[in-house]
Amino acid sequence: MLKSVLVPINRAGWPFIGILATITALSAYYYQPLGWVGVILTFWCAYFFRDPDRTTPVRDGLVISPADGVVQSIGLAAPPAEIGLGDTPRNRISIFMNVFDVHVNRIPIAGRIVKLAYRQGKFFNASLDKASEFNERQSFHLKTEDGADVGVVQIAGLIARRIKCDLSEEQSMKAGERFGLIRFGSRVDVFLPNGVPPMVAVGQRAIAGETVIADFRAQEPARNGEIR
């Protein structure tokens, strides 16, 4: 029970928590009601940067959700040109994170980082389709041991102002390993190889490092979902 409540904090969050805690102490000294507001904001910041462990399915061919959040859209789209996956449309799964979701991102499938690319941009609401084209983004091309190519894109949102990606080119990663985060509301897109159907439905909630969003070995068609 205690472990479920005392969730670890991602190290990227400690500077923000420290700043808010300092402001809270000063505010409380000069005007106590402001101190209580600061306490709430400090606890919310710690909550935002929580970084729980996850249990990742490890069978070859499984594509795992890179983010906590709701599957916003599934459909054909061309990957970002800067990561070298060509301009042929692929199945794209977009997962939207609101400010209450865990924002630590995880590798969707084991492989080698072929190319990393960062592009500056605007800050539209990440749930809008135009965010994929116009918003600030960090993209990477991942090649599996079997030679399959997967694209992953971190997209900044309306109030997000910092994408953090800890990867480097030629680095090998395991599925479910942490690779970065996006601060304060954002989205992550996964571009699947052609012929690989999504195993989630629009509106479904995904858990980073745990939810299977696609399977290279699957023979079934893409899934539909119903609200019940």
N, C-alpha and C positions, 0 to 999 in steps of 0.2 A: 504493500500500500504506500509506504513512504517513498519507494523508488518511483512509483507512478506519479507522485505529486512533485517531488524534487527533480524535475527534468533538467539535464545539463544545459548550459547556456553556450551558444556558439561564441568563440573568441572574438569574432567581428563585432559582437554586440557590447562587449565590456566597456569600450570607450564611451559609447552613448549612455550606458547605464551609469557610468561614473560621472559624466557631465550632468545628467539629470539629478543624480543624488546630491551633487555639490550645489546645484541651483536650489534644490529642495531645502537643504540645510540653511542656506542663506535666506531664502524666502521665509522659512519658519522663524528664523531669528528676528526678522524685521516685522513680519506680519503673519501670524500663525495660520489663518485660513488659507493663505497661498501655499503654505507648507503642506497642507493636506492635499491640495491639488497636485503638488509636486510628487507626493508619495504615490498617488494613483498613476501618474504618468510614468514614474520610475518602474513601478510594478508591471505596467503595461509593456514597457520597453523590454523588460526581462522576459515577459511572456512571448513577445514577438520573436525574440532571438533564441527561443528554446530549440534544442537540438537533440531530440530523443533518438535512441538506437532503434533500428528497424531490422526485422528478420526477412532477408531477401531470398526468394526462390532461386536456386542456382543451376537448374537444368539448362543445358546448351539450347540456344534458340529462343529462349524467353526474352521478351523485351519488357522491362520493368518501368513503371512510372517514374519520371525524373523529378516530379513535384507533387506536393499535396495540393488538392484543389478539385474543382469541377471540370469535367471534360466539356470544354466550351464548344468545340466544333471538330468534325471529322470530314475530310474531303480531299480532293486532289488539288495540289498546289506545287508550284516550282520552288525548289529550295533556294536559299540565298546564293546569288552567283559567286560571292566571294569565297565559298568553301569548296568549290570545284566539284559539285555533284551533278553538273549539267543543268539544262533547262527543261528536261522532261518532267511533267507533273508526277508527283508521288503522293501516296496516302500520307496526309498530315494529321496528327493528333495534337490538338491545342488544349492545354490544361491551364485554367485561370486560377490564380491564387489571390484571395482577398486578404485584408490586413490581419485577419484572425488565424490564417493558416500558417503552418510551419513553412518558413521560406528557404530552408536549406535544400539545395538541389543535389540530385544523385545521378550517377551514371546509369543509363538504361540497359546497356548490354556490354559484356566484356569485349575489350578490343584496344586498338592503338589509336591515339589521336593523330590523325594525318594532317589536319590543318585547323588553325584557330584564326578567327577574324572578328575584329570589333568594328562597329560602324556607329558613328554619332547619328542622332536623329531627334525627332520630336517626342512628345510625351502625351499621346492620345490615350484614352481609356484602353487598357490592354485587352478588354473583352471585344473591342471592335476589330473587324477583319483588317481594316487599313493599318492597324498597329503593326502587323507583320511586315509591311512595306516601309512605313515611314518612321516608326519609333526607333529609339536607340536600342541596339541589340549586340549580343555577343553570341557568335555561332561557332560550332566546330563540327568537323567531319570525323566520324569514328569508323574504323575498319575492323571487322571481327576477324577471328582466327580463320574462319572459312572464306574470307574475302568479301563478305557482304558490307555494303556501305550504308551507314545511318547518319542522318543529320540531326543536330540538336541546336535549338536557338533559345537563348534567354532574352526576353523582351521586356524592357522597362515599361511601367504603367503610368497612369495619370499622376500619381504622387511619388512614384519611384524615381530616385535620382542617382542610383549607384548600382551597377551590376558588378558583382565580384565573381571572378572565375580563377581558380587556382591551378588550372591545367597548363601544360606545356606541350609543344609538338613532339611527336615520337614517344610520348609517355604512354605506358600500358596501364589500363584501369580494369577493375573488376566491376561487375554489375552491382549496383547498390552503394558503391563508394561515393562519399561526398565529394563534390567538385566546386561548389560555390554557393552563392545566394543572391537574391535580388531584394533590395530593401523597400518595404512598404507598398505592396500591391503590384502584381506583375503577371507574367505568363511565360510558359515554356512550351515550345513546339518540338515535336519529334517527327522527322521525315523517314518513313519506312522504305525498305527496298521494294521495287515493283513486284507484285504478286503476293506480298505479305498482307493479309487482311487484319484490320484492327479487331481486338478482342474486348473492347469496351464500347459503351454507347454514349451518345451525347446526353449530358445531364448527370451522368454517373460520377460519384465522388471517388477520386483516386488517392492512394497513399504512397508517397515517395519511398522507393526502395522495397515496396511490398506488392502493390497491385500489378498484375500482369496485363499489359495493354496490347500486346501482340505476341504471336508465336510463329517462328519461322517454319515449324513443322505442321502447323494447323492445316487441315483440309476443309474445314467448314467455312462458309461465307462470313462476311462481316456481320456483327451482331446488331440487333435492334433493341431498344429499351422502352419500357413503359413506366409512367409514374403511377404508383399504387399506394 
